[in-house]
Each structure stands twice: as C-alpha cells, then as structure tokens.
C-alpha cells in the first residue's frame, strides 16, 4: 500500500509525463515495441524492429509487461476516440508507477532499518530532485532494470535472501548485465557475515541462483527468439558486443572536452 509520501512521488512523476510526453531515440525500441504489441499483436512481420533493429538486439520482456498493464488504458482511449498520444502517456505512467512501487518498497525497508525519518528524507529528495522521477517513466533498459534493482535493495535490507537472488538474476540476465558489478558485492556481503553461516548461505545462493538463472535465461530466450524470429539471448549479445568485441564506440563517442564542459558541469549543477 502506498503512503502519502509515495503518492506525492507518483504525482510528481505523472506531472513530468504529461508535461513532456514524447520520447527520444534511446527510448525508441521499447516504446515502439510496446506500440507494436498493443496494436499489431500477433502480426509480428509489421513490427518496427525488423526495419530498425538497432546496433544490438534488446529484450522484449519489459515492453511485454508494460503492454499487458496498459491494456485497460488502450481500451479506454479507443472507446473515447483518443489519439495514440494518450496510449503513450498511459504506457509511460504505467512504467513510472512500477518504479514508484519499487521505490516505496525500498523506502519502507530503509525505514525499518534506519528509522522513519530517513524514509521521509528519501521521498523528499526524490520529489525535489528532477532527474530521477523524470526518467522513471522513460522506457530505457536502465529504467526497467531500476524497478528490479530497487526491489533487490529492499530485499537485501529486509533480509529476504531468496528475493534478492531472484531479482538480481532477473536484472542482470535480462536487462543490464553490468549490474553484476553492483549486486554481486552486495550478495558477497550477505554471504559471509559469520563463518558459521557461510556454508548454509552458500548452498542457498547456489541453489536459488542456478534455478533463477535457468528460469530467467530460458524466459528471455523463449520470448525474444519469438519476437526477433531467430534464436538469441539479447543481453548476452549486448555483453559480447560491448565487452568482448569492444565495439561500444559504435554507439557514438564524445570528446574529452565535451565530457568536462557538459557532463561534469551538469553533474555539479545537480
């Protein structure tokens, strides 16, 4: 159940969506995939990703979830004769609400661990700080991963080891493989608080970790192979392309001067 702080966070997120509903090129795959699932359905040949596949393939799992949750809104827009812009806004609000729900769970876990005052401070920071809630509804792979990572953090603080393992596997194997660098050390910290608990926790991690990896990897391969019309594991191809083949520069390169002039200055201004 959402508290008053969480409702304020959700309202702020929704305002950003309404004020700035359109998406940019980095978000094009997931928002177009959501559109195609909602409007083209099983007519896969009409899907946009065959004409504009991008540098590497991306998973459809996030778009499938958003599409399913957006079906009631699509029905309403069709009954009222509204444009597809209404569907875009609805889909983005659905994604934003998923982030808000995960953030609420994380905030409550932090309250139980550090005190109620910290939960209020967290909500206040997220409401006042622009970028987090502005991007909370933007259909980027990072945003889908954010939903799961917040859930994993909340599970870690709450001592729910099984949920931590399953959510970490989902985030890393399906959406962002780099998250192993973030979630891996957290699981290592949880693994060995004492020498006596190490063996039992190691067994639990291995059991649940192997099963979770097989489930999420199998789900990604099954769903994405259906939509891409070939056998593939999207995040595996992304990892191979960016890390092993070291071709991430094909996404584009900014000069060192640009990094200092734009990104560093922007970081200091926030």
Protein Blocks (a to p, Z undefined) as FASTA:
>chain_A
ZZfklmmmmmmmmmmmmmmmbccfklmmmmmmmmmmmmnmmmmmlpmklmmnojbdcdfk
lmmmmmmmmmmmmmmmmmnopafklmmmmmmmmmmmmmmmmmmmmmmmmmmmnojklmmm
mmmmmmmpmklmmmmmpccfklmmmmmmmmmmmmmmnopaklmmmmmmmmmmmmmmmlmm
mmmmmmmmmmmmbfklmmmmmmmmmmmmmmmmmmmmmmmmmmmmmmnopacdfklmmmmm
mmmnopmmmnopcdfklmmmmmmmmmmmZZ
